[in-house]
Amino acid sequence: MSFKDLPQGGARDLDLSDHTYAADVIDLITLEEDRALGCFSAMLCDSEDHGVQPLCLKCVEPGASPDEMVDLLELVLPLLAQSRGSILLARGRVGALRPTDDDRHWHQRAIEVCRAHGVKLLGFHIATHDGVLRLPEPLAASDVA
């Protein structure tokens, strides 16, 4: 997908619970220059999982703690919970398009803070120069037993 391929209303017309659209939107809102410097991107969504507002924390150092991400989420998640919205997240960075231990740590922290606020996490992605990769959903307790 590119900016030219978006529907007339942009992300507002896409169901971002569809993983293909979600990855395309992450690719669009996580700019190449931000990936090169390190970033954290979010698409705030409405109750129907349509994108409403993108956000980006820039210049996130490699190996940085996810604390800034959590701080940002602590500000916006109460508003999303109130409106029954959802959220789509990505960590932009340099390097291979393979999950690292840091990526998994960021993903886990995102799961925990979204769960604590009762906000649906539509997906957590890694965005590098090579593309966008969605990390897997967490296992339910019944899947582990």
Residue pairs with C-beta under 8 A, 6 or more apart in sequence:
1 21
1 24
1 25
1 27
1 28
2 28
3 28
6 13
6 14
6 28
7 13
7 14
10 51
11 25
11 43
11 50
11 51
11 52
11 54
12 50
12 51
12 52
13 50
14 21
14 25
14 50
14 51
15 21
15 48
15 49
15 50
16 22
16 25
16 43
16 45
16 49
16 50
16 51
16 86
16 88
16 122
16 123
17 49
17 86
17 122
19 123
19 134
22 88
22 122
22 123
22 125
22 134
23 123
23 125
23 132
23 134
25 43
25 51
25 88
26 41
26 43
26 88
26 90
26 123
26 125
26 127
26 132
27 127
27 131
27 132
29 41
29 43
29 54
29 56
29 90
30 39
30 41
30 56
30 90
30 92
30 127
30 132
31 56
32 129
34 41
34 56
34 58
34 92
35 92
35 93
35 94
35 127
35 128
35 129
36 94
36 129
37 58
37 59
37 60
38 58
38 59
38 60
38 61
38 62
38 64
38 92
38 93
38 94
39 56
39 57
39 58
39 59
39 60
39 91
39 92
39 93
40 56
40 57
40 60
40 68
40 69
40 72
40 89
40 90
40 91
40 92
40 106
41 54
41 55
41 56
41 57
41 89
41 90
41 91
41 92
41 127
42 54
42 55
42 56
42 72
42 73
42 76
42 87
42 88
42 89
42 90
43 51
43 52
43 53
43 54
43 55
43 87
43 88
43 89
44 51
44 52
44 53
44 54
44 55
44 76
44 80
44 85
44 87
45 51
45 52
45 80
45 85
45 86
45 87
45 88
45 122
46 52
46 83
46 85
46 86
47 83
47 84
47 85
47 86
49 86
49 120
49 122
51 88
52 85
55 72
55 76
57 68
57 69
57 72
60 68
60 91
60 92
60 93
62 93
62 94
62 95
62 102
63 102
66 105
66 106
66 109
66 110
69 89
69 91
69 106
69 109
69 110
70 109
70 113
73 87
73 110
73 113
73 114
73 117
74 113
76 87
77 87
77 113
77 114
77 117
77 119
78 117
79 85
80 86
80 87
80 117
80 119
81 117
81 118
81 119
85 119
86 119
86 120
86 121
86 122
87 114
87 119
87 120
87 121
87 122
88 121
88 122
88 123
88 125
89 110
89 121
89 123
89 124
89 125
90 124
90 125
90 126
90 127
90 132
91 103
91 106
91 124
91 125
91 126
91 127
92 126
92 127
92 128
93 103
93 126
93 127
93 128
94 128
94 129
95 128
96 128
96 130
97 126
97 128
97 130
97 131
97 132
97 133
98 133
99 107
99 126
99 133
99 135
103 126
103 135
104 135
106 124
107 124
107 135
110 121
110 124
111 121
111 124
111 138
114 120
114 121
115 121
123 134
123 135
124 134
124 135
125 132
125 133
125 134
125 135
126 132
126 133
126 135
